[in-house]
Amino acid sequence: MKKTTVVQYDKKYFMNVFGDRFPVVVDKGEGVYLYDNDGQEYLDFGAGIAVNVLGYNHPKITAGLKEQIEKVMHASNLYYYEIQAKASKLLVENSCCDKVFFGNSGAEANEGAIKLARKHFKAQGEDKYEVITMNNSFHGRTLATLAATGQEKYHKPFEPVPEGFKLVGYNDLAAVEAAITDQTAAIMVELVQGEGGVNPIDPDFLNSLRQLCDEQGILLIFDEIQTGIGRTGELFAYQNYDVKPDIFTLAKGLGNGVPVSAFLAKAEIADSFDIGDHGSTFGGNPLACKAVYLTLQAILNDNILADVKQIGSYLEDELNKLAKEHEVIKEVRGLGLMLGIELSVSASDILHEFLDRGIMVLTAGENILRLLPPLIITKRDVDKFMITFKKILAE
Ligand code: PLP
């Protein structure tokens, strides 16, 4: 099909929530490259918004998924699946939590986490249901998760949004303390805000949150939808700090492109769910769990985490060097291979310059260029990216 026809179909048949997309009709991917249906090659520093952690057509993942498709993709959670049991064990044994539940999207995982927090207190006869979340956060687009999201623009078109959420300043301990009431069930936070501008959490703030939660009997929830699965150089971002959550959520990189999400919790919290309290038709089906199992195995066994730390700091150093030469770069920040470049010009303009030169990047807000490359990028890929960035800024 011609590109213009694809765009025509999109305009005619698809709900217009994405507007004019970038002029690329994705045909296939290989490694860290995506290919347009006219053969144009793109070095992908966005990885499908932090999803394709192991890049495209990873040999072990593709072969394992093909094998699973030929066996069974879905039969429902009325029955046991061996691969779901194996994926659950692998996730739990590599985290601080004891139990997992699989869903299909980040928003669904966060909804599950919020439900579990509420149920935990209800089970003890306590009337605690409020969740404190942060300004500039992003937690999803279902009604509850958009209420939890600290960005007014996501609330406005759908008001009234569900009650039970209180927004406070990110890294502002006094504001969190002031927001706590007898109804507070949980504090939910991203360890690096992704959509909100690639804002790393202040480690002192994080420590204080843990302390506050312990003192006041409040649950601490980490939204690791974007930071999880190796992105920051540890399997889960909280492992970079000396702080553990009571509940945490995953999606994006969890299935390397197969839609799957999860929330995990400590046993004493997870056990507050009674039979029938939660569920999902597709959640944790054999195809999704095979993707989880293969992705985690590759990340844990193929030295990916050490590579992320090394290549992430190489990229950050190179960007900082460039920042010294160009005033237009105001700040470089992030963790591992989750980097934001704050510019004094429109990030979207720079994104288009990259796209025209065969490199895909992302933005987060008006002035922040966001890099979330596959975790398998090499020094050569970083050098190619940097040469292009220098050319763009020199013009
Ligand atoms: N939480 C965070 C931190 C995210 O970055 C996102 C998506 O960007 C979500 C939740 C929502 O995930 P999904 O789009 O899969 O529902």
Boltz pocket constraint, residues with backbone or C-beta under 6 A from the ligand:
constraints:
  - pocket:
      binder: B
      contacts: [[A, 104], [A, 105], [A, 106], [A, 107], [A, 108], [A, 110], [A, 138], [A, 139], [A, 140], [A, 141], [A, 190], [A, 194], [A, 195], [A, 223], [A, 224], [A, 225], [A, 226], [A, 251], [A, 252]]
      max_distance: 6.0
